[in-house]
Each structure stands twice: as C-alpha cells, then as structure tokens.
Amino acid sequence: QVQLVESGGGLVQPGGSLRLSCVASGSISGISSMGWYRQAPGKQRELVATLTSGGSTSYSDSVKGRFTISRDSAKNTVYLQMSSLKPEDAAVYYCHADQVLGFKEYDYWGQGTQVTVSS
C-alpha cells in the first residue's frame, strides 16, 4: 500500500503562484510514475502533469508553460509548481501514483488539496 498526502493548496490571486507537495509513504518500491490531477465542480477529473520514474514529464495543454512537476527522491515527494494561475485553474488537486509489482499494476490517490484562484 502507498499513502499519498498532498499539501500546499490555498487561495491565490490570478497571476499568482502556488506550490503543491505530495509525500508518498508506505510500500513505495515499484512506483513507475506520479502525477497530479484536478477536478473542478461539475467537471470530470483531468490530468494535469505526470512524472515517470525515469524522469520524463508530460503536461496538459492547458497548463503547459505555467506548471512544473518535479520530485525530491530523498523526501519521496513530488511537487507541482503552479505559476500565472488563472481562475480556471481552481479545483481540487489530487496526487496520483502508479505502481507496478510483478505483473500487477496498482494506482493510488491522495485526498486532494483545494486551490482557489480569485481576486
């Protein structure tokens, strides 16, 4: 089992920045990728950014150039640096992890952290 705990959400003005953190704990070996998703009220959860164990990153078009995903392996932590925030970025942000153990794949979710973008 992998536990994911997010932090760093809050209220920010349009154009501002926030950094989200996600700490992974438990049986973390075999994690192949981690990422961030978000879900706004009345909308489906959508992928924001991913980071593979090999260091490859990907971003949704809506955040490309504004958000950066990174990790600190020593701290088992993945970050999402969000800049130039827009009102449409407001959502609950969830950390996600994919884990491969043998022939089985598991995925895990954090509890979410709220990001509000408003003046």
C-alpha positions in Angstrom: 0.0 0.0 0.0 1.1 3.5 -0.8 -0.2 6.5 1.0 -0.2 9.9 -0.7 -0.6 13.2 1.3 -1.0 16.5 -0.5 -0.4 19.9 0.8 0.1 23.4 -0.3 -3.3 24.4 -1.6 -5.0 27.7 -0.8 -6.3 30.9 -2.1 -4.3 32.9 -4.6 -5.0 35.8 -6.8 -5.0 35.5 -10.6 -1.4 35.6 -11.9 -0.1 34.3 -8.6 1.8 31.1 -7.8 1.5 28.1 -5.5 3.5 25.0 -5.0 1.7 21.7 -4.2 3.5 18.9 -2.5 2.7 15.2 -2.4 4.5 12.9 0.0 4.5 9.2 -0.7 4.9 6.7 2.1 4.4 3.0 2.7 5.5 0.4 0.3 6.7 2.8 -2.4 9.0 0.5 -4.3 7.8 -0.1 -7.8 6.2 3.3 -8.3 6.5 3.9 -12.0 5.0 7.3 -12.2 3.4 10.0 -10.2 1.2 12.8 -11.2 -1.3 15.5 -10.5 -4.9 15.6 -11.5 -7.6 18.2 -10.8 -11.3 18.3 -10.6 -13.4 21.4 -10.7 -17.0 21.5 -9.5 -19.3 19.8 -12.1 -16.4 18.7 -14.2 -14.5 15.4 -14.7 -11.2 14.8 -13.1 -8.4 15.7 -15.6 -4.8 15.0 -15.8 -2.5 18.0 -15.2 1.0 16.6 -15.2 2.9 13.4 -14.8 6.5 12.4 -13.9 7.8 9.0 -14.6 10.4 7.2 -12.6 12.8 7.8 -15.5 12.3 11.5 -15.2 10.0 12.1 -18.2 7.3 14.7 -17.8 4.1 15.5 -19.5 1.6 18.3 -19.2 -1.9 19.0 -20.3 -2.1 21.7 -22.9 -3.9 24.0 -20.5 -1.0 24.2 -18.0 2.0 23.7 -20.3 4.5 26.5 -19.8 2.9 27.6 -16.5 3.1 24.5 -14.3 6.2 22.4 -13.5 6.2 18.9 -11.9 9.3 17.8 -10.1 10.4 15.5 -7.4 12.8 15.1 -4.4 13.5 11.4 -4.3 15.2 11.7 -1.0 12.0 13.0 0.5 9.7 10.8 -1.5 7.9 14.0 -2.6 6.5 15.2 -5.8 5.9 18.9 -6.4 3.7 20.9 -8.7 4.9 24.5 -9.1 2.0 26.5 -10.5 2.6 30.0 -11.9 0.5 32.5 -13.7 -2.6 31.0 -12.2 -5.9 31.6 -13.8 -9.4 31.4 -12.3 -10.0 28.3 -14.4 -7.1 26.5 -12.6 -9.3 26.5 -9.5 -10.0 22.9 -8.5 -9.2 20.2 -6.0 -5.8 18.9 -7.0 -5.1 15.2 -6.4 -1.8 13.4 -6.3 -1.7 10.0 -8.1 0.8 7.2 -8.2 1.1 4.2 -10.4 2.8 1.1 -9.0 3.9 -2.0 -10.8 4.7 -5.1 -8.8 5.4 -8.1 -10.9 2.6 -8.4 -13.4 0.2 -6.3 -11.4 -0.4 -2.6 -11.6 -1.9 -0.5 -8.8 -2.9 3.1 -8.6 -3.2 5.3 -5.6 -4.8 8.7 -4.9 -4.3 11.3 -2.3 -7.2 13.0 -0.5 -6.9 16.2 -2.5 -6.0 19.8 -1.8 -8.1 22.8 -2.8 -6.7 25.5 -5.0 -8.8 28.7 -5.3 -7.9 31.4 -7.7 -9.8 34.6 -7.1 -9.2 38.3 -6.6 
